[in-house]
Amino acid sequence: MEEEKRHAIFASFRAGRSPKEVIKFFNYPKATVYDQTDEFVAKVKRKVNEDGNKSYAKLAAEMGCSKQTIANTINKDSATVRTRRGTG
């Protein structure tokens, strides 16, 4: 079953479908369709290192993805240290 899903996803991408179209057509969860490439992780790390106080929402808007994708990327990669300044 999982292998069939992967083949269907890859075939859809080769046919020029976007991840959003694949998710909607097959009714797959986003986590099944999206995969974080090394290039994407490196780009997120670079942006966090440039400005560690930037919110997930602002990073997501710049990267063209969801806040949850940014959070998952940062939390998954233990080498990326996220610090926030307290207010008050």
RAGI-V968484 format. One record per helix or strand of 3 or more residues. SS is the DSSP state (H for helix, E for strand). FROM is the first residue (numbers start at 0). LEN is the number of residues. If there is no record, write none. Layout:
SS | FROM | LEN
SS | FROM | LEN
//
This chain:
H | 1 | 13
H | 18 | 8
H | 29 | 4
H | 37 | 13
H | 55 | 8
H | 66 | 10
//
